[in-house]
Amino acid sequence: MAAWCRYLMSIDRSICAGTSSNRRSNVIRSLRFPIVATFILGSLVACDAVYDPVGLRVREGVEHYAAGRHEEALAAFREAQIDAPNDRRIAMNIGNTLYALGKYDEAEEAFTEALGSSRSETRSHASYNLGNTRFRRSQLAQAAENYERTLEIDPDDMDAKYNLELVQLLLNQAASESDQQQQEQRVVSDWAKQRAREAEALARQRRYADAFRLMRRTADTEQAAGEEYADFIERLSDLALIFESDS
């Protein structure tokens, strides 16, 4: 196969432009526009493309992508990949096109393939884009790992730092909400407290089986009540068995 033209990898991360203080102040806005989309596209450098079928397909893909014809761009990039299956930059272009189409599961596969590149720049971009893709799939912990990997390759990548801080913020918020929900679940409701008083009244009448059934239903309905009155329910169960055997 004839040697084909090398193409440049460009990246647009203008959303994150600004000082670090501006980025921090944009965290709340980022919850609305939660991630910086990265589009890495191939553009041909000067060469004799007539003898370069892979380069021609890549150029066609870039032109289609720029015009918003993502399906056509994807087809062109995949045709190029047939003749150059080991070039991870084409996998990168495929991943970005799939990302633009909202096919995040397939985009994840393409970016994962691009991680195998021998070029550190391509690996950095692939890891970053994989983080964006996993964010879109609500895989926040995995997205954070990808941004961390990007920073291992390029510690000065400010976009990766921004997105990592954002994802960590969202993870912390989710953890706080989960803790709050668990605390709320541990609070015994007034309804459950009333059922417990009714069970105590039944127990004073030695109607232990009825009291046990009442508390068992209460515990099944409300987890916090089951935890709070576990010992009481166990005593009622024992008493119900004793008095049932005596009768």
N, C-alpha and C positions, 0 to 999 in steps of 0.2 A: 504494500500500500504506500502510495506517495506520501512524503512528509506533508503534514497539513499545518495550516497557519496557527500560530499561537494567538490566543485572544486574551484581552485584558479583563481583570475582574474588578468591577467598580462596586461601590457600596454607598447607599444613601442613608445616613443616620441623622439628618438635619433636625429631626424632632427633638433630639437631646441637646441641641446647641444651646450654649449659655454657660454661665458660671455655675460653680457647684452650689452656691446658695440658691440660685434660680431653680436648679434641679430639685433641691430639697423642698422648695416652696411649691413645686409642681406635683408633689406626691399625691395630693388629694385629686387633682385634675387627672392624674395618671390612673386613678381608679375608674375613670370614665373612658380614657384612652389608655388601656392598661399596659401596653407593651410597645416597644419600638420595632416596627416592621422593617426588616432588612431585605433588600432585593439585590441579589448579586447576579449580574447578567454578563454574558459574554459579548464583547464587541471586537470585531476583527481589526488587527493592525494591518498596515500596508503589506500586501503580498499578492502573488498571482493566484487568486482564488479559483480560477478556471480549473486548475489541476488539484484542487483541494476540496473534495466532496464533503468532508467533515466540516471544514470551515464554512462552506456554503450553507450547510444545514444549520450550523450555529448562527450564522448571520441572519438566515430566514427566521429562526426562532426569536432572535433579539428584535427584529423588525416587527414580528407579530406581537410580541409581548408589549413593545412600546405603543402599539396601536390598540392594545387592550384585547387582542385576539388570543386569549390564553390557551384555548384548546388547540389552535393551530400552532402556537409556540411550543406546546408540550409535544405535539406530534413531531415537529422538526427536531427538537432536542433529543427525542428518543431515537429518531433515525440516525442522528449523529452518534449516539451512544452505541449503536450497533457496530459501527466501524471503528469506534474508539472506546471499547468497554472499560478500559483501565484508567481513563482520564476522569478523575474525581471532580474536576471542574464542571463537566457536563452533568454529573449527578447533582451538583450544586444548583445548576440552572433548572434542572428538572424539579428539584425540591422547591425552589422558589416559585416556580410556575404552579405547582400543585398547591402550595401555600396560598397563592393568589386565588386559586379556584376553590379554596376552602376545604380541600381534601387533605386534612391534617394528618390522618393516619398514614397515607401514602407519602406525604411530604416528610414525615418522620423517618420512614425507611430510606428515602433518598438522601437526607442529611446524614443519617447514620452511615450510609455508604461513603459519603464525601469525607467523613472523619478518617477514612483510611488513606487519605492523601499523604504523600511525602512532603508536601508543601505546608509549612507551618501556618501561612496566611490562610490557606484553604481550610485547614483544620480549625483554625480560630473562628472563621466565618461559619463553618458548618456547625460547630458547637453552639455558637451564639444563636443561629437560626433554629437549631434543634431546641434550644431553650424557649424561644418564642413559640415554636410549634407545640411544645408540651404545655406551655402556659395556656394556649388556646384550648387544649384538651383538659384543662383544669388539673394538670399534673404538676402542682406547684413545687413540691419537694424535688422532683426530677428536673424541673426547669432551673431551680437554684443550683443543682449540681452541674448543669451545663454551663451556666454563667460563671461558676467557679472555675470550671475547666478552661473556659475562654480566657479568664484572667491569669491562669497558670501559663498559658501560651503567650498572652499579651497583657502584662500587668497594667498597661496604660490605657486599656480599652475603657473609656468613660461610659459608653453605652451599656456595656456589660455590668459595670459597677452600679449604674443607675437601676438597671433591671433587677439585679441581684438584691439591692436594697429594697426595691418595691416588693419583690416576691417574699422576702423575709418579713416585711411589714405585714403582708397579707397572711402569711403563715402564723405570725404572732397573733393577729386579730382572730384568726380562726381558732387558735388554741384558747384564747381568752373567752371567746363565745362558747366554746365547748365546756370550759370550766364553769362558766356561768350557768349553762344549761344543766350541768350535773348538780350544781348547788341548788338550783330551783327544783330539780327532781327530788332532792333530799328533804325539802320542806314539806311537812305533813299538812294537808289541806284541812280546812274546817269540817268538810264533809267526812273525812276519815276520822277526825277526832270525835265527831258525833257518833259514828259507828262504834268506836271504841267504848264510849260511854254507854251505849245501848248494850254492848256485849258484857260490860261490867254488871249492868243491871240484871241481865239474864243469868250471869254467873252467881249473883247473890241469891237468885231463885233456884240455884243448882241445876239450871238448864244449860249445862256445859256444852252439850252437843250443838244446841242452837247457837250458843255464843261462839263456838269454834267455827261453825259454818259461816256465820256473819263476818267474822274477822278474816276468814280465809278468802271470802269473796272480796272483801275490802283490800286485802293484800294483793290479790290478783289484778284488781283495778288500778291500784296506785302503788308504785314501787316504793316510794318513800314510806308509806304506811307499813308495807311489809317489813322494811328494815327497822322501823321504829318500834313496831309491836311484835317483833319476832319471838321474844321470850314469852310474852303474854299469850300468843297463839300456841306456842309449844305447851305451855301449862294447861291451856284449855283442852288441847288435844289429849294430854295425859289424863286429865280429870274426866273427860268424856269417855275414854276407854275404861277407866276404873269403874265409873258409875254404871256404864253399860254392862260390864261384866257382872257387877253386883246385882243388877236387875235381872 
